[in-house]
């Protein structure tokens, strides 16, 4: 008999964790990085095998391709997340300081208009 989940329990089982620490199911950048890395490993390994016909070396190239593509995608996602956070903080500061004496654009406008009038 299959165990039926009770009302309080969710229908999903345990989340898939890579190496026991990385929850691939709930972290979109991890999922994309692993998928692109596996595709990169197949392309690199198969391409190397078609060029050289050396099986062991092609497997090594495939593993290297997986590592490089996975880390490259992970880095790209991390960089994009940092840029988004900086833009979000900038927008928040623009809304917060707009039309106040702390507005940096207001200081630039007033200093340029006073220097051009001299």
Residue pairs with C-beta under 8 A, 6 or more apart in sequence:
5 11
15 23
15 24
15 25
15 26
16 23
16 24
16 25
17 23
17 24
18 24
18 30
18 34
22 30
23 30
24 30
24 31
24 34
25 31
29 73
29 74
29 77
29 78
29 81
30 74
32 73
32 77
33 70
33 71
33 73
33 74
33 77
34 70
36 69
36 70
36 73
37 65
37 66
37 67
37 69
37 70
37 73
38 66
39 69
40 65
40 66
40 68
40 69
40 70
41 62
41 63
41 65
41 66
41 69
42 62
43 65
44 61
44 62
44 64
44 65
44 66
45 58
45 59
45 61
45 62
45 63
45 65
46 58
46 62
48 54
48 57
48 58
48 61
48 62
49 55
49 58
52 58
97 103
97 104
99 106
100 106
